[in-house]
Amino acid sequence: MRKWLQILAFLAMLPAFLVLVVLALVGYVVHGLALNAAVWMSWCPRGRYVLLVYSDSPIWHDYIQGRLIPRLPPGTVLLNWSERRKWRWHSLPVRLARFFGGSREFNPLVVVFRPFRWGRAFRFWQAFKDRKRGDGRTLAKVESDLFAYLDRSHPSANDRATDDGVADDLAGSDAPDGR
């Protein structure tokens, strides 16, 4: 008899649980759509399509500074995780980094936005871990996928930025000049 009561209680609570799960998923999708729409309306018209999150880790800092950043399009928004204490938690770049990066293996991360499409994240964390162990294939693949996607989605961005053409946002400002 007691087991039947437990089963009945579980069955009675199951619809409420499913409603909560659906509401959480809807909330996640609405939050993501709002963030993407903010990028489409505020960044894309100004030529900003890329967000790069990285840190001063000796594993990847020099590689990112010397090889990735110079090849990213002008207007790329940079967030240095090592300087996150300076970030404004409510700024668009920080909210995008948290949404697309999640809480694990999010750094380094590049997110590419296209108007009316969900942002696409390229995660470099595992690739750099593999490279540290002597296997650079994963890093080459992620990097190749990133730049192939950039070339397909933003053909006008073929002239890669120089260091002075990249917006170093540090999540402090959403001003038009990126500073």
N, C-alpha and C positions, 0 to 999 in steps of 0.2 A: 504494500500500500504506500509506503513512504517513497519508494522508487517512482511510482506513478505520479505522486505529487511533485517530485523533482522534475520529471519529464514535462508535466503540465506547466509548471512554473517557467521552465526553459522555453517551451513553446509559446507561452504568453508573452515573454520578454523578447523573443526573437524579432517580431515586427518592429518594436521600438528600436532595437539594436540596428536593424537594417535601415530604418529611417535615418538614424544618426550617421551611419556609414555613407548613405547617399547624400545627406546634407554636407558632410565633410568633403566628399568628392566634388560636389557642386561648388562649394566654397573655394576649393583649390582651383578649379577650372575658372571660376569667375575672377579670382585674384590674379591668375596667370593672364587671362584675357585683358584685365585692366592694366597690368604692367606692360604687356605687349602693345596695347593701344596707346599707352603713354609714350612708348618708344616710337611708334608709327607717327604720332602727332608731333612730338617734340624733337626727336633726334633725326629721324629719317629725312624730313624736309631740309635739315641743315647738313646732310651728308654724313651723319654718324650712323654707322651700322654695326660697329664692333665694340664689345666690352672685353677687356683683358683683366683677369684677376691673377696676380702673381705675388710672390714674396721675395724677401732677401735671402732665401735659403741658398747655401752654397751649391746645392745639388743642381739648381736650374737658373739661378739669377743671371749669371753671365751669358748663358745660352739664350735666355729670353731677351736680355738687353741687346745682345749682339746679333742674334739671328731672327727672332720673331718680330720684335717691335719695329725694326726698320722695314720689314716686309708688309706690315699691316697698313691698311689704307689710312689716308689723312683723316683726322677727326676721331680716331680710335680713342675710346675712353679707358683710361688705365686706373686700376685700383691696386695699390700695394697692400697686401694683407699685413705686412709687418708694421704698417702705419695705421692700422684700423682704429686705434684710440682717437685719431683725429677725424674719423669719419662721422658724418651726421647719419644716424641710423635711418632716418626717414627719407634720405635723398634717393633719387631714382637709381643711380648706379649701385648703391648698396643693396637696395631692395631687389634689384635684378640679380645681383651676385648671390644673395641668400636664396632667392627663389630657384634659380637655375643651378646653383652649386650644391644646394642641400647642406648637409652637415658632415659628410664624409667624402674624402678624396676629391675635393672641390678646387684645389689649388695646386698648380696653375689651371686656369680655366679660360677659354675663349668662347664668347657667345656671339653669334652672328645673327643679325635681324634682317628680315626682308618684310616690306610692307604687306600686311594682311596675311602673314604666315607666322606661325609660332617660332620663337627664337630657337636656334640650334646650338647646343652646347658641345664643345670639344674639350674633353677632359685630358689633361696631360700628366696627372699625378702618377698613375701606374706606368705610363710610358717612361717617365724619368726614373722611377724605381727600377724598371727593367734595364734602362741604360746604365744605371749605377752598378748593376750586376754584370755589365758587359754586353747586353743585348740591346742594340740601338734600333732594331727593326720596328718595335711598337711606336717609338717616338717618330721615326721616319714616316710611318703609316698615318699617325694622327696628324702630323704636320702636313703631309701630302693631302690628306682628306680636307683639312681646313682650307688650304690655299686653292684646292680644286673647287670647293664649295664657294669660296669668295669670288673666284674668277667666273663661275657660273651665275652666281646671284648678283654680282655687282661688276659687270664687265668694265665699267668706267673707272673702277678702282685698280686697274692694271698698273697705273703708275703708283708704285708703292711709296709710302711716306718716308721722309727723312726724319731724323729725331725731332727737328723743330716743327714738323708738320703733324705731329701726334699730340692729341689733347691729353695732358696729364691731369686728370680730373681729381683724383684722390678723394672723390665723393664729397668734396666740399662745395661744389657749385654746379648748377645746371645752367649757368650763364651761356649765352650764345657762343662765346669764344672758347668755352671749355676750361677756363682758368678760374 
